[in-house]
Amino acid sequence: MGMFNWVDHRAPCRRCQYELTSKNWQTKDSVRPLWCEVVPLFEVENLYALCPQCGAWNQYTVQKHVTEVHNHGVNFGVVEVVKTIKYTLIRDEEEERRINADLDAAKKKP
């Protein structure tokens, strides 16, 4: 059993603009077991990545906004509902600064 899941998301590193992908983004709060699976963005509340190029910590909280709900009726005894969800990624800049300062200090130690 793994300790995290990968997140299917692409975004640039906040420090060097390197494109972070599902090979970089991780989460510990998926609705699935933490088995190092790739999970979609809509299943997580927090995601984070350590940039492989510059070593910067990138961290986001996902806010979900349901904008539309469509009831498509019953199909084989199951009610089909389609939701339109918009996402807002919120950076915790203070937490990122603190973690990056710790990482930079650790790199300078002999």
Secondary structure, DSSP 8 states (H G I E B T S, - for coil): --S-EEEE--EE-TTT--EE-TTT-EES--SS-SSS-EEEGGG-SEEEEE-TTT--EEEEEEEEEEEEEEEEEEETTEEEEEEEEEEEEEE-HHHHHHHHHHHHHHHH--
